């Protein structure tokens, strides 16, 4: 099928790229894709041993590099990309396929992905194929040929109708099409068939089933059989140069044997290499080599490739099959390969390092280094419990300085695994050592501050942080930044906003010097963006997110890769751009899902739940909540738990149960620090919580919120948003129309509409006509405000309030959009469309609009669904018809 399809594509003048995985290239990151696209591997420096704390995981960098090359090609011409034998694909190839098939869906690019099933469980590959099918891909499962298909094949090959004894041959090959055709051609040459009167029957008995493939090989000369055995060790596809070196022959000396093998239909040219014509032929040749000899030949091939220099990964593919316990040279080769792929394919690095550990003697001096690499790789791919167990085991035999480095890594693992108290205990033991190197002391102190922040233990943390800053010359920059971030968080929770920004800006100046830990740079900017958003300084928040995203990409901090989209989503929610917020939340969640950073999926789902609620789809909001509750929380989230509680409470209120909503938020209502944090960092405004408590007849809780809002306003006169928020809450608590009118200057469009609604409700309680007229005007203002941002749930509620006053407003207004068609597109989607029709790639659009390529592709998928189209060409036609002025824009 692949062959016929690629031939047809070439005839139709499509660009064609073909690649395949095999057993001996599955350790090489992206091998099937790079071979198909003719791209060389994107080189990364070999990771230093025990670099776990630097998060040197650059999977996304590799994938984006290759995706950029492919995007440029398909922007020039339609293309078919066919990949075979993906059951042998490396983990990063599967990651790349998930990303590329989604992000390049708008281009004229057809994918054909083939795999063999039944050869063992492949959960990652199963997941990929399931996701692709869910996204609209067509899955074709090829089972054994049935009787009718066998008859058709036999008729085609023999040119005659088969008798029952000929059809019985299908039982020999179990319905395998390749074996059936191969068998028919072989038996025809040997005169096994008799054809007369358009009918084919057996003229002789066929050989035994198990001998069919063997006879094909036995018909070759002994030298050619030996050549094929050596070639099979090198892989299904092999280099003639490698084969000549392994045989100790010149390339020209191999020519007669290669010609014999090709004439027999066993091997064929495949680009710059030769390849066995089918897996079954390759496996048949492998089957002629005894296991002990096969292992020895793999060892010879691995040794040959190691001696050649360059990458150790191709050699490791052989050594992992052949190395024995205590085989020093083989183990060193596996060590080299593991370190080489640690940044690009940590899953492969973990497999290699763990295999080397299995084969190491307990007294091997290199055992600790292998354990360190395995700990690093296991941490990066999220197998944190295994990483912690191995780290503890390695500590028992580690020399003093490496032991300290490993203990630092263990503390970090515990922090990521949701055990900040244990992480702090490890760092305190470490910091008690007088001989601790300064670089490790700084890392340990940073870990301690991060852990204390996760625990919200600001009292203990504040004392230690202030001690570090008082004597900062004696501490590494990593420790100073950790202290500043903790103090910034404490100042924010304490309601001292200016102090918080002062600490953050100082931390940023230090991280920009490049002397702190890599993760601290974007981490600091993300916190800064969160606080800017809390102050409703939206442009400053956007700039901070963009800078953090660039640093995450440049530094290869995959653990944070999903965060910029999620932070940007919250920002869009605040500015009333619900569709853009949804696109960013979906992009961030997909990135987190691909990379296994599941805690970030929770945040994306909680944001989507808020958006669904605003848009009036409570069932969808509930589904999002149920899904994020099933995912284990991640302690490294910067705003997770309070936000999620607000989402659940908002849905409970929308379901008509304010009492349950208050119960969900009880810890926030009753804890002063949590109240401040909630009012600062979430859309859980003082007014909303006040109204909710009053609706649940819990006036003390409402009073607590009002007092907190007043505290924040009084202590932060330089940030006017708090005065406005306090006025809104005060107006609700005291039913004060003047206070509500003073709160109308809300910077968030949803909050402005909410103030107008609350004022309208209050005015409507009066009996005089003038107040009723003002109430209608205020509710109309709320209706317009909600409608402009697509908050349909709120629109419906306000429309009901107007009806109660005897005023009917038509359901369709200028600001509401239909679900489909050109008029359904948002401003952002139209901006993306205008750039596409000017020939920009997704990556170029992302740079122009300060978005991620994932987010651009998300917008495109939504646009294609709304417009019922499937290509950029169709989009360009619609733009030309419906909005030609976009073509002329800058």
N, C-alpha and C positions, 0 to 999 in steps of 0.2 A: 504493500500500500504506500509506504513512504517513497519507494522508488518510482512508482507510477505517478504519484502526486508531484514530486519534484520535477520529473520530466515534463509533465503537463504545465507546471508553473513556468518552467524555462521557455517552453514553446509559446506561452502567453506573454513572454517578455517581462516576467516578474523577476526581481532579484531573488536568488535562491542561496540559502546558507544551510549546510548540513553538518551535524556533529553527532557524536555518540559518546556515551560513557562506557567504561569497561572496568573490570575488577581491579586492574592494576593502575588506573588513573583516578580512582575514587578518593585518593589522598591529596590530589592536586586541586587546590581551590579553583572553581569555575572552569575546569578543563573542558567539559563538553561545549560550553558557550564560547570560550576563547578560541577553540579549534574551529567551531562553525563560522565565527565571524572573522577569523584570520587575525585576531588581536593577540599580542603578546601579553603575558601575565603582568599585571600592574605591580611593580616591585615595592615591597615594604621592607624596612630595616628589620633584621632579626631581633626579636624581643629580648631584652635583658632578663636574666634570671630573677625570679621573685619581683616582678614589676606589677604584682596584682593591684597595688594601690593606685597605679596610674590609669587603670581602666583602658589599657592600650588595645582596644578591640576595634579594629577598623574594617569590619565587615561591610558597613554601609558605604565607606569610602570606595572599596573595591566595586561594589555593586553599582554605585552611581557613576563611577568611571566607565564601566562597560555599558551601562544603560545610555550614557551620553553618546558613546560611539554609535550604538544601534539607533538611537533617536535621530542622529544626523543622517544616517543611511536611509531610514524609512521616510524621512522628510523629503528626500530626493526622488525616491522611486518606491512603488509597491514591492512587497517582499514576502517570501515564504521562508520561515525558519523551522527546520525539522530536526528534532533531537531524538535519538534512539537509545534504547537500553538504559532508561533513567532509573531502573532499579539499582544501578551501580553509581548513581550520581552522588557527589559530595554534598554535605549539608549547605554550603554557601550557594551552590548551584540551585538548590531548591528554594532558598531564600530569594535569590535573584529572579527566578522564574515567577514567584508570587508577586514580586514588586513590578517586574517588567510587564507581565501580562496585564496588570491592572493599570499601570501608569501610561502605557503606550497603547491603550485600547482604542484611542481616537485616531490612530494612524492606520494607513493601509498595510497592516502587518498581520499575516496569518501564521498561527503557531500549529505545529503538529508534534505532539509529545507522545512517545511510545515507551511502554514498559512491559516487562514480563511479570506475570503474577504466579503465585504458587511456589515461589522459591524462598519463602520466608517472610516474616512480617516486616513491613516497611512503614511504620506509623507516620513518619514525616512525609513520605511520598503519598501515602493514602490521604493524609490531610490536604496536601497540595491539590490532588486530583479532585477531592470532594469540594474544595473551595472554588476551583476553576469551574466545576460543573454548576455550582450554586450561582456563579457569576454569568452563566449562560453558555459555557463551553459544551460541545457535544462529545459525549463519551461513547466510544465504540469498543465493545468487547468482542474479541475474536475467539470463539470456541473451536473445538474440533469440527472438521468438515462433516456434515451429515451425509446420508446416503445419496441424496440427489446431487449435492455439490461434488461428491467424489465421482459420481457418474459423469458429470459435466467436465471435470478436470481430465478424467481418463479419455473421454471422447475428444477433447481438444488436443491432448498430447498424442494420442494414437491415431486420430483421424478415423476412428471406428467406434461402433457401439459396443460397450463391454458386456461380456457374458458374466454370469454370477461368479465364476471362479476367478475372473480378473478383479471384479469388485471386492472380492474377499481380501485383496491386498490392502485395503484400507485398514483392516484390523491389524496388519503388521506395523503400520506407521501411526496408529491411534489418531487418525484424522488430521495429521500434521501436513499442511499443504506443501511445505518445502520438501519434506521427506518423500511425499507421494510423487511429486514431479521428478525428483532425483531418482527415485526407485524406477519409475516408468522409463525414464531415459536410459538408465543402466541396463534394465532387462531387455529393452528394445535392441540395444547394441549386442547383447549376448544371445539373442534369438529365443528368448523365453516366451514371446507372444507369437501366435499364429493369427494372421489377419486375412479373412476371406469373406467376400460378399458383404463388406461393410460391417462385419462383426469381428470382435477381438476375443480370443480365448487363450488359455494357457497351453503352451506346447511343451513345457518342461516344469519341473517342480522348482519353486523359488528357494533360495538359501534360507537358513534359519534367521529368525528376526534379529537376534542379537549380533549376527554376523554381517548384517548389511553394510553398516558404516565401516566395520573393520575390514571387509573385503576391499572396499574402495581404497583404503590406505595400503593394504597389502599388495595392491597392484603396482605400487610405486617401487622405485629402487631403494635399496637400504640407505644410501646416502641421502636421498630426498626425504625419506621418513625421518631420519635423524635431524635433518635441517628443520623439518616441520615441528619436531618435538622442541627443539631449541627456540623456534619462533613462537610456539604456543606459550612457552614460559614467559616470553616478553610481553604477551598480551594478545588480545584478538587482533589489534592493529599493531604493527611493529615497524621499526626503522631497519632498512637493509644494512645501514652502517652498524647499528647495534648488533644485528645478527652476525655480521662478518666478524666483529670484534669478539663476540662470544664464542664463535667457532674457530677463531684464530686463522681465518682465511681472508684473502683479498675479496673485494666485492665482485670482481670479474670472475673469480673462481666459483662463485655461487650461482652464476647465471644459468648454467645447464639445469641445475636442480630446481631453481625457481621457475624456469620455463616448464619443466615437467609438472610441478605442483599447479601452475596456472592452467596448463592444458588439461589436467585432471579435474579442473573446476573446484579446487580446494582453496586457493588463494586468488586474490584479484587486486588490481591497483586501487588505492584509496587516497587520493590527493598525492602528497609526497611520500606516502608510506604504502605498505602492502597490508591487506586485511584478509582474514579467513572469511569465506563467502557467507557463512552462517554460523551462528552460535553452536549449532549441533556439530558442525565439522570441527570447530575449535575444541569443544568439549570431548569429541571423539579422540582427537590427537592427545589431549591432556590425559585421557583415560588410558592411553598406552604406556604411560610413564608410572612406574611404581612410586608409592608415596615417599619412601625414603630418598629415592633418586630425585623426585620432584623437589623436595625440600633442599637438597644439595644444589640443584640447578638454580633455584631461586636465590640461594646464598651466593652462588657464583655471579649471577646477574646483578645482585645488589652490590657486591664487592666491586664489580667492574664499573658500575655507575658512580660509586663513591670515589674511586680512584680517578675518575675523569674530572672531578671537581664540580663546581657549580652547586646547584640545588641538591639537597639530600633527599627531597621528597620522592622522586622517582625510585631511588634506591630503597627507601623505606617501604614502598609498596611490595618489594620482594623480601626485605628483611623481616617484615612483620609475619610472613608466612614461613620463614626458615630459621629465624634466630632461636638458639637453644639457651638454656640456663647458663649464665656465666660467659656467653659469647661476647667478649669485650668489644671487638670491632663492630659487630652488628648492633650492640646496645648503644655504642657511641653514635652510630649512624641514625638510630631511632631518636636519640637525644637531639641531634642536630636538626632533624626534620621537625620534631615537635616544637622546638624554639622558632624554627623558620616560619611555621604556619600559625603560631600562637596569635598574632595580630589579625591574620586574615581569615582563619578558620579554626576558632578555638575548640570546636567539637572534635575536629580531626586531631588537634594537638592533645586534647585530653585522651583520646583513644590511643595515640602513640605513646604518650608518657605512661599511661596505666599499663599498657602491654609491656613496656620496658621494665616497669617496676615488678611485674609478675616474673620476669626472667632474671631479675637481679638477685645475686646472693646477698644475704644479710650483711656480710662484711664488705660489700662493694663500696669503695669510697665515693662513687658517683651516685649512690642511692639517694642521698639527700637532695641533690640537684634535680633528679628526676621527680622526686616527690614535690619539690617546689614548683616545677613547671606544671605538674598535674594539678596542684592546688590552684595555681593561677588560672589555668584553663577551665577547671570546674567552676570557679567563682564567676568567670565571665559568662559562661553559658547557663548560670543559674542553678547548678546542682550544688546548692550551698551546704546541705547536710553532709554530703560526701566530702566536700572540700574541707569542712571543719573537722571531720573525723580523721582525714588524712593528715591535716596540719597538726593535730594533737599527736598522732602517731609519729610524725617526723620530728616533733619537738624532743622526743625521747632519745634521739640519736644525733641531734644537730650540734655542731660546734657553736660556741657562745655567740659570735656575731651573727651568723646565719639564723641562729635560734631566735634572736631578738627581732630580726626582720620577719621571720615566720610568725612570731607572736603578734606583731603589728598586723600582718595579713589576717590572722585568725580573728583579731578584734574587729577588723573591717567586715569580715564574713559574717560574724555574729550580728553586726549592726544591720547589714543588708537582709539578714534572715529574721528580722523582727525581734531581736533580743538585745536591745540597747543596754540593759542593766548588766548583762554578761560581758558585753563589749567594754563597758566602762571598767568593770572589774579587771579584765585583761590589761587594759591600758594603765590602770593604777599600779598593778604589779610591775608592769614594764617600767613605768616612770620612777619607781622606787629604786631602780638600779642606777648606781652612780656611774657605771662605765657605759651607759647607753649612748651610742653615737648621736651627735646633734641632729642629723637629718632624720633619724628614726624618732628622736624625742619630739621633734616638731610634728611628725605624722601622728604619733601617739596622742599628743595633746589635741590635735585637730579632731581625731576620732572621739576623744573624750568629750569635747565640746559639742560635736555633732550628736553624740549619744545623749548628753544632758538636754539638748534642745528637743530631741525626740521624746524624752520623758517629761518635758516641760518642767524640769527641775532647775528653775532659774535662780533659786536662792543659793544653792551650792555652786551652780555654774557661774553666777555673778561674782562671787568671791574669787574663784580661780581665774576667771577672765580678767578681772581688774588687777589681780596679782601679775599676770602675764604682761599686761599693758604698762604696769608701773615699772617693769624691768625688761622692756621689750628687746633691749640689746642682747640679753642672755637667752633669747628664744628665737627659733626659726620663724620665717615669715608664715609658714603653714600654721603654726600655733597662734601667731598674732591675728591672722585672718579668722581662724576659728573662734578666737576670743571676741573679735569685733562682731562677727555674725551672731553669736549668742547674745551679746549685749544689745545688738540691734533688735533682735526678736524680743528680748526682755523689755526694752524701752517701748516697743510697739504695744505689747500686752499691757504695759503699765500706763499706756496712754500718752507717752512722751514722744510724739511723732517726729519733731525736729531732731531730737537726740538720735532716734533710730536712723534717720537719713544721714546724719553726720557719721555714724559708725559704718554704715554701708558704703558711703562714698570713700571713706578712708580705706576700707577693705578693698574696694575696687582699685584704688591707686596702687596698692601693694600687689594685687594679682596682675595688674597690667604690666608690672615690671618683669613678670615671668619667673619669679623666684618661689612662688607658692606651688602647691600641688595643682596639677592640671584641672582636676574636677572643680576646684574652688573658683575658677574664673567664670564659667557659665552659671555655676550655682549662685554666686554672688549677684550676677545680673538678673537671674530669674527671680530671686527674692526682691531685688530692687524693682523689677517690673510689677511684682505683686503689690508692693506698697504704693507705687505710683497709681496703679489701678484703684487701690483702696481710697486714694485721695482724689480720684476721678481726673487725674492728669493723664489722659488716654494717649496722647501723642508721645509723651516721655516713656510710658509703659511699652508702647509699640517699638520704639527705638531700642529699648533695653532687651526686648525679646529677640529682635533681629540680630543684635550683637551677640547674644547668648547662642543663637542658632548657628551663627558663623563659627563661633569658637567650638561648639560641639562637633561640627563637621570637620573643622581643621584639626582638632586634637583627637578625633576618633573616639569620642566619649559616647559609645553606643548606649550605655546604661541610661543616658539622659536624652536620647534621640527623639523620644515621643513628646518630651515636655514642651518645646516651643509651640507646637500646634495646639496643645491643650491650654497653655497660658493665653495664646492668641484667641482661642475659642471663648474663654471667659471674658476677654477684653471685648470681643465683638458682641457678646451677650450684654455687656454693660452699655455699649453704644447703640443697642437696639437692632443690630444686624443679625437677625436670627438665622437666616439661611447661611450666611458666612460662618457663623458660630457652629452650626451643624456640620458644615463641610470640614472645618478645622478639627472638630471633635472626632469625626469619622476618620480623618487622616491620621490623627494622633493615636487613636485606638488601633487602627490597622498596623501602624508602625510598631506599637507595643506588642501586638499579637504576633507579628512576624519575628520579633526579637526575643520574645519570651519574658518581657518585663510586665508581668500581668497586673501588678498594682496600678499601673498607669491606665490599664483598660477600665478599671473601676471609675477613675476620674472622667474619662471620656463618656462612659455610659451615664454617669450622674449628670453631666452637662446635657447630654441628649435627652435625659428625662425632663430637665427643666424646660428645654426647648419644646418638647412634645406637650408639656403642660401648658406653656404659653400659647401654643397653637391649637389647644383644645382637644388634644388626643390623649385622654387620661389612660386609656388601655395601653397605649405605647409607652407612656411614662412608667406605668406599673411594670411592664415587661423589662424595661431598662433597669429599674430598681431591683427586680428579682434576679436579673443576671449579675449586676455588680455585687449583690450580696453573696453570690455563690463564689466569688473570687477572693482569695486571701488578700488582705490589705497589705500594702507595702509601707514600711516605716519611713522610707525616704521621700514620701510624698510631702509637698510643701503646704498643701491646703486641704488635705483629704477629708478628715473625719467630720469637721464642723460643716463643711459644704454638703457632705452626704446626708447628714442629719437634717439639714435644712430642706434638701430635696424631698426626703421622705415625709417631713412635716408638711411641706407645701402640697404634696399629693393627698395626704390625709385630709387637709383642710378642703381641697377641691372636691373630695368625696363626701364632704358634708360632716366631717367629724373633727371639729376644732379641739375637743378634749384630747383625742388621741394625738393630735399634732403637738399640743402642749406637752404631753407625756414624753414624746420623742425628744423634745428640746429641754426636758427638765434640767439636765446637767448644765445647760447654758443659762437658763433662767436663774439657777441657784448659785452659780459660781461666778464671782466677779471677774476673774481673769478671763474665763471662757466667754463671758458676755462681751468684754471689750474686744477680744479676738474675733468673735463672730460679727460684731457690728463693723469691724474694720475690714475684714477680708472676704466677706461673702455678700451676695445681694440680700442677705438676711437683715434688712434695714431695721432701724429702731421702730419705725412706724409699723412695719409688717408684724413684728413681734408684739408690739403694744396692742394692735388691733386683735391679733390672735388670742392673747391672754384675756382681753376684755370679752371677746366672743365666747370664751370658755368660762366666763364669770370668775376669773382669777385676777382680781385687781392688784393683789400684792406682787404678782409676777409682772404685770404691766408697769407697776410703780418701779420695780427693780430695773427694768429696761429704760424707763424714762430717766432715772437717776444716772445710769451709765452714760446715756446720750448727753446729759447735761455735763457730766464730768469731762467727757471728751471735748465738748464745745468750749467749756471754760478754760481748759488747760492747753488748747491748741488754737489760739486766736489767729494764727497765720494760715490756718487751713479752714476756709469758710464752709466747706462741705459739712463740717460737724454742726455748725450753727443751724444750717438748713435742715439737717436730719433731726436735730433736737426740736426745732420748731414744729416739724411734721408730727413727731411723737407727742409733743405737748398739746398740739391742737386736737389730737385724737383723745388723749387722756382726759382733758378738761372740756372737750367739745367746744373749742375756742376757734371760731371762724377766722379771727384776725391772725392767730398763729399759723393756721393752715394757709392763709393767703401769703404770709411771709415765707412759707416753705416752697413757694411756686418756682423758685429759681434753682430747681434741681438740675444737676448736670447730666443725669441719665434720663433718656426719653421715657422709659417705663416708669421711673420714679416720678417724673413730672406728671404723667398721665394719672398715676396713683394719687398724687396730691389733688389734682383737679377732681377726681372721682370722690375722694373723701370729703372735699369741700362741698361738692354738689349734694352728697348724701346728707351732710349736716344742714345745709341751707334748706333742703327739702322738708326738714322736720318742722320748719316754721309754717304758719298758716297764712301769712300775708302774701298777696300776689307778687309783690316786688321780689321777695325772697325766693318764691317758686321760679320766677323768671330767671333769677341769677343761678338757681340750682340747675335749671335746664341748660343755661349757657356753659356752666362749669362741666356738666356731664357731657355736653357736646364736645367740649375741649378734650375731655378724657377719651371719648369715643374716637375722636380724630387721632389723638396721640397713640392710643393702642393700635388703631388700624394702620397707622404709618409703619409700625414695626412688625406687623403681622401677628400681634398677640390676640388671636381670635377668641380664646377663652375669656379674656378680659373684655373684649368687644361685646361678646354675647351677654355678659353680666351687666355691662353699662346700658346696653340696649334694653334689657329687662327693667332696669331702674327707670329709664325714660318712659317706657310703656306704663309703668306704675303711676307716672305723673301725667298720663294721658297724651304722651308725645310718641309718635311712631317715626322711626327712621328706617329708610329702605335698607335692605340687607346688603345691597351692592353699593360700594362707594368707590370713589376714584382711586383711593389708596389701596384697596384690596385687589389682589391678583388672582387670575384663574389658575387652575392646577396645571394646565397644559397650554402649549402654543407659545408664540413669541412674547405675548404680554405676560406670561408667567415667569419670565427670566428676571432675576434680580439685577441690580446695578453692577454688582461684581461679575455676574455671569455675562452680562453684555460687554463689560470691559475685557474679559477673557476672550470673548468672541471677536472683538475688534482687533485684538492682537494676533489671533489665529489667522484671520483672513489676510493679515499682512505678512504671513509666512513665518511667524515666530514659532519656535519649538516650545514645548512645555517648560523646559529649563529656562529659556530666555524670558518667557512670560513670568515665571516665578521670580526671577531676578528683578524684572521691571516692577512687579506689583508687591514685592517684599513678602512673598508667600513661599511655601515649600513646593517642590514639584509634585509631591503626593497630594497637596491641597488643590493644585491646579487640575490634576487628573480627576479628583473628586468632583470639582465644579463641572468638568466636562461630562462626566457620567450623568450627573443630574440634568445638565442641559440636553444631552442626547435623549434621555428618557422623556423630558418635557416636550421635546420637539419630534419625538418618534423617528430619530435618524440614527445613523451608525457610522458616519464618517465626517471628517473635517471638510471635505468637498461639499457635502450636503449642507453643512453649516454655513459655508461661504455663500452658497446659493441663496439660503434663507436670509442671511444678513443683507445681501445685495437687493433682495426684493422688499424686505420689511423695514430696513433701516440703513439706506445707502450712505447716510452721513457718517456712520461709523467707519466706513472705508476711508474717508478723507481725513479722519482725525489724526492727531499727533500720537 
